[in-house]
Structures are given as C-alpha cells and as structure tokens.
Amino acid sequence: MLFTRKIRLDPYLKKFIKYCKNKFGKNLTAIVIYGSYSLGYFNKRRSDYDLFIIFKDKVPRGKAEIKRKFPKIAIQYFMTTEELLNNTHFGHWTSYITLLKGGRILYTTKGFKKFLKKLKKKNLFEELIDIAGIEYKYQYERKELKKRKGFKAVKWALPSIRKRLQLLTYIRKHKLIWKIGKNIQLNKDILNKEERKFLLNLNKKLKNRSKNFNKKDEKRTIDILNKLNKEIIIKEFTLIK
C-alpha cells in the first residue's frame, strides 16, 4: 500500500515528468509534489510547483538545467532515497511527514514503494534529538515571517505552525497526522480557544489565498510558534530522560 497518493498532472507537469524520465533514466526513483498544488489552492499565474526529486543511487547533475528549462519548478529536495532516510530525524521532520502524509506522487517506481515502507517503519524516537536545530528554525522562521506581507505571510505562517503541531501529535500521541484541524483538536490542551480559532481561520485564508494578514496576526503567529516550540523542547527533554 502506498502512503503517498497519486495526483492528476497538468500540462506543465506532464512535460516536466517526461523531461526527467529522459534525463535521469533508471536512476530516477520518484517525483513527489506538495504545497499549493497538492492541497488545492494552486494559482497558475503565481504559484510554484514544490517538489521532491528522488534518485536511486547517486544525485546526478542537472538541477541548474531544470531551473532554466522549468522556472516554475521549485526543487526543495534533490536527493537519493538513502540520503532522505539518513536525513529524517526531529530536525528534518518536514520531509518525513510530507512524504508519508502530505505529498502526492507525480512519478513512482517499485524502489520508491520500498523506500516509503522503510520510512514508515523508522522510529524518530530512536534518533538524536536536535533541540538546537529546532530552536534555530524557530528564530529563522520568525525573522522571515516579519519580512512577508499579505498572502506571502499567510503562506509562511500556517505551515510553520502546522509542522510543529504535527510533531507534537507524533511525540504525544504517536500518531502521524497531516491535517491541521485534527492536529489542533489533539493538542487543544496546549492551545487556548482564541488560538484554535485563529489557526482555523488562518487555514481558510491559505486555501482562499487571502492577503488579509496584519501586525496583530503576525504577533499571534509568533506567540503560538513560541508556545509550541517550548512544548516540543519540554517533551523532547522528557524523551531523553
């Protein structure tokens, strides 16, 4: 059973997949898309295609050429399956849950199906806990949020919070859940009523590509990020003990 489902390709993606199959041949293991295209708020004029491009044996040359030929392709991961497995720990939580729950398959092979099964069996609690890395990411994402306005801020804020809620759900409940609504529900003892309402509204803004994001929203986002970060660190120290 595949944990990441397939999705319909538009003409741009069909052309891109054909190019990659010809370019990389049997070394190409999978191409997975996530972000706006997989979540249903893709805008043909403004959105990029956020991708994992995954290889069997070694990472080939060709990344720069892809950027020239396909400027709307945003390559977030350009790795072998082994590199992705080794990279998956608390500090790289996003790739783990995106591949298993949030991403959608554009191109796949038998090798990728085996990789997903290995990834699902991986126990993150056995990995080294990168608390410093988590704190660094919080400071980075906080700084970047302050640079963004309108929908760009919405698009940055919601995923930053969502991945922390997902991680808390995994730590506290041993469950791997993508949807923010379910993660909010499972962590409602951490978030107060106003915070839960704010996050559900923020999720609606993301889906509707709303530009409505003011300084008050920015402050509320940063406060929630800070709260969730502290909870993650507390829970991880408990795991260490």
N, C-alpha and C positions, 0 to 999 in steps of 0.2 A: 504493500500500500504506500502510495506517495503522500507525504505530509504537506508538500507544497503543490498547489493545484495549477493546472494549465489555464491560460487566458487567451482570448482571441487577439490576433495580431492585426494592427492597422498596416496600410501600405508601406509606411516608413520603416516599421519594424520588420516586415517581410523582406524588404530589400536589405536591411542590415543583417538579418539572420543568414540570408543567402551569401552575403559577403563573408561573414565569419566562418561559415562552413567551408567555403572555398579557400579562404586564407589560412585557417588553422587545422583543417582536416581532422584526423582521428584524435589529435591532441585536445580538441575542444570537447569538454565534458558536459557543460551546461551553460545556459544563459538564463538568469533569473531577474525579473523586474520587480521593483517595489515602489513605494511612494504614490504620487498622484494617479498614475496610470492604473496601478493595481487596486487603488482604493476608490476610484470612481470620480475624482474631481480634476481630471486631466484637462488642460486647455491647450488646444493645438497651436495657438499663437504664442503662448507664454511659457508653457511647461517644458521641462526636460524629461528624458527617459532615464530613470535611475536604475543602474544595472550592476549585477554580479556577472563577470565573465570568468568562468571557471575552467581550469585545464587539468589534464590527466597527469603528465609527467613533469613538465617544466613550463615556466612562464615565457612565452615567446616574445619576440619583438613585434611591434605593430600597434601599440597603444596610441602613439602620436599620430599615426596614419589614420586611425579610427576617428580621432578628434578632428582631423582635417576633412575627411570624407563625410562624416556624420556629426555635424556640430551640435545637434540636439541630443546626442547620446552623452549622458553623464556617467562615466565609469567610476563607480565607488569602490569596487573590489575587482582586482585583476590578479588572480591567484590560482594556485593548484589546490586540489582537494586536501592534500596533506597540510599545506600552509594554513588553510581555513580551520582544519581540525586543531592544529597547534596554536592558532591564534584565539581560539574560543575559550575564554575564561571570563571572570567577572569584569575585567577591564574592557573586554570586547563583547559585551552582552548583546549589542545590537545585531551583529551578524548572526549570532546563534538563533535568536528568536525570529529574525526576519526570514532566514532560510527555512525554518521549520513551520512558521505560522503566518508571517506577513507577506512573504514574496509570492510571485506567480511565475510559473515556468514558461519561457519562450521556446527553449530548445533543451532537450534532455537526452541522456544515454543510459544504458544499463549501469555504467560506472557511477553515475550521479545518484541513481536509486540506492546503490550500495552505500555511497557516501552519506546520504540522508539517514539511513538506518544506523550507521556508526555515530553520526552526530546526535541522534535522538537518544542513544544509549549513554552518551557522555554525561557524567555526573559533575556538574560545576562545583559542587561542594568539596570535591577532591582536589580542585585546582588551587593554586596560590591566589590569595585574595589581594587584589591591587587597590588598596584603600587610597593610596597616594594618587593613583591614576583616576579614580572616581572623583576625588576632590579637584584634581586638575581639570577634568572635563566640566565639572560644575562651574568653576571660575571662567573657563573658556566660553561656555555656552551663555553664561550670564553677561559676559562682556560683549559677545556677538549679538545677543538679543537687543542690547541697548543701541546698537548701530542700525537696527532694522525698523522700518515703519510699515504701517498698513498690513497688507496681506503677507508680505515677507516676514513680518514679526509674528503673525499668526502661525505661519508655516514653520517657523523656528520654535515657537513656544510650545505648541501642542506635542510634537514628537519628543521634545526634551523631557517633558513631564511624563508622557506615556511610557517611555522606556524605563523610567525609574519606578513607576507603578508596576510595570511588568516584572521587573527584577524583585521588587518587594513581594509580589504574589508568589514568585518562584521560591524565594527564601522562606517565606512564612507558611505557604500552603503547599509547596512542592507541586505547583501547577504551572503549566506553560500556556498562558492566555494572551491573545493579541488585542482584542477589542478593549477600548478604553472604558466603556461603560461597565463591563464586567470587572475590570481591574479596580475601578472606583468603588464598586459595591463590596469587593473582597477586602478593601482597605479603608472602609468607611469609619473605622475606629481611629484612624490616623487623620483623616480629613474631616473638617467640620462641614456643616450643612452648606454654608456660603461657598466654601472651596469646591465642594462637589458640584454645586450649581454652576459655578464659574467654569469648571472644566467641561461640563456637558455643553455649555454654551460656546465655549472655545472650539469644541469639536464640530459644532454646527457651523461656526464661522469658517473653519477649514474646508468643510465639504462645500460650502456655498461660495468659497473664495472671497470672503468678506474682507474689506480693507479697514474695518472698524476695530482698531486696537490703539487705545490711548495710554497715557502715562500711568493711569490707575491700573489698567490691565497689565502693564509691564511690571509694576510693583507687586501686584498679586501673583503673577507668574514667578517672579524671583523669590517671593516668600514661600511659595509652595515648593519650588525646587530646593530651597534651603532646608525646608522641613523634611522632605523626602530623602535628601542626601544624608541628613543626620540619622534618620531612621535606618537607612541602609548600612551606614557605618556601625551603628549600635548592634544591629542584627549580625553583621559580619564579625564583630568582636566576640559576640556570643558563640558564633560558629567556631572561631579559633579556639576558644576555651573548651 
